[in-house]
Amino acid sequence: MSKVLFAAKPQAWDDYEHPLSDAFAKAGLSVDLSRSHAAAETDYIVFAPNGPLRDFAPYVKAKAVLSLWAGVETIVGNPTLTQPLCRLVDPGLTRGMVEWVTGHVLRHHLGMDAHILGQDGIWRDGISPPLAAERPVTLLGIGALGAACGQALAALGFAVTGWSRQPKDVANLRCLHGADGLQEALRDAQVVVTLLPQTADTQNILNARTLALLAKGAFVINPGRGPLIDDEALLAALDSGQIAHATLDVFRREPLPVDHPFWAHPRVTVTPHIAATTRPATAARIIAENVRRGEAGLPFLNVVDRQLGY
Amino acid sequence: MSKVLFAAKPQAWDDYEHPLSDAFAKAGLSVDLSRSHAAAETDYIVFAPNGPLRDFAPYVKAKAVLSLWAGVETIVGNPTLTQPLCRLVDPGLTRGMVEWVTGHVLRHHLGMDAHILGQDGIWRDGISPPLAAERPVTLLGIGALGAACGQALAALGFAVTGWSRQPKDVANLRCLHGADGLQEALRDAQVVVTLLPQTADTQNILNARTLALLAKGAFVINPGRGPLIDDEALLAALDSGQIAHATLDVFRREPLPVDHPFWAHPRVTVTPHIAATTRPATAARIIAENVRRGEAGLPFLNVVDRQLGY
């Protein structure tokens, strides 16, 4: 019987206890799932970066740390973490991200807010948005999430460019890479969506210089990671009109402090890190699959490369 | 040289004069386009239902009336109109409708308004919408526009049902028809989108009885025609909570009068008949193609069936 430690916040236990037990049973695994296994006896750690566990050194037997989150930047540099670390790549999370990104791109493309906020009896017709084909959208980051978002937007007719640090090829997208590709990807884009992992290289990738490359009045949508954007540069670009609106789901500090200028800015929409939330049922199946692989001596899925940081 | 009369509002002339001239030239047609041809000498009438022309009897030579609009219900019963009447079926209009419908379905699905209207410093996390696959969406009307919208929504993962009066089969949609099918299509739907033509049969198709079939807290989206909905029944359903929100683009009277209760209702979003607007460049190419067909003795595209009314 494998001892699986659940190391996340108490609320997560309520959400995950039954889905994980069900998924282990369906995978034919004999698992003792608990929040209080002795460290030296633990075989697997189901882990959330916002939970209490920080010191992995006592878990000498643990075969893997299985994250419930896709983003692992707060844990990847932990020197006590010597076990394989697996990110969660959840199809439910990808679908949720596609829905959130597509919805907010369409919201800005269609100019919905003017109507949602302007129910004042004035019939504001005569202003048609361009068709999506005339709206260049750039995705910074075309990993699993970014590529899926790009394909959904392309299917709706948007002119989509995807950028990544290393060369990638995603169907229906104009794919660019590297430093020169970044300039080209951002130049004259009317919507930019940031879906990069958080690393030293991607920090502040949207800054005064890169925001200036976008089309005047562009929209910024960040469902990725807070530090991808230089907050001060974004506020300045919003005030100058270079950026028409920013919809931000992630921040350097979460919850976003109540006195942060993003809350009060009329051209910023703050959403509370909801773009893609892990669904317990689908996440549990993926955790169970990795335990099954560990028990069968097979390679784990979605092992984090410590050099790359994701 | 064909004499083509332009019979629409003066503003439309500003929008259409050059696109139509260009399209006629590109189609190799010799056309005299004017707003003031003598009725008896006019070969074709380019027509908008909100323009001045009401009496078609003097146009004894006209081979066709070519509408700039998709909806022709205000003209189809005109007894002086004996010439073939062609609706505009514009791929740009279809794309625009797909973008508007998809955007507003996603807006309601994601609960965007709570964030757009609630930028008050409160971090409202913990409430995730279901995935699209768990959100049943019903389209009333699966003609060219409805079918395209249904397919875009299905591609995003929504569980889409399409209803039409006569049996139809649209890929990726559960298709129902007729009176029994209507009950089944509406039962437990969480979003309903009305894209039917306006006829005696479709008038008030959303009424107290049919609204009650939807899931509690459903969303109504009407980019079709105002009379498809019984306004009083919708207001009552909004007040009872049966309908959570209605986004309405079309009305019995347009512009919607400033004192209409839809403007003031907190759970209604009025948009000013913008869901699908005809783009002059694409529309002009379609008008030119029908003139070319008329000159070549070929059947016109999109001739209205006077019995069906569309």
Interface residues (C-beta under 8 A of the other chain):
Chain A: G92 R95 G96 V98 E99 W100 T102 G103 H104 L106 R107 H109 L110 M112 D113 H115 I116 L117 Q119 D120 G121 W123 R124 D125 I127 S128 P129 L131 A132 A133 A152 A155 L156 G157 E254 P255 L256 V258 D259 W263 A264 V268 T269 V270 T271 P272 H273 I274 T277 R279
Chain B: G92 R95 G96 V98 E99 W100 T102 G103 H104 L106 R107 H109 L110 M112 D113 H115 I116 L117 Q119 D120 G121 W123 R124 D125 I127 S128 P129 L131 A132 A133 A152 A155 L156 G157 E254 P255 L256 V258 D259 W263 A264 V268 T269 V270 T271 P272 H273 I274 T277 R279
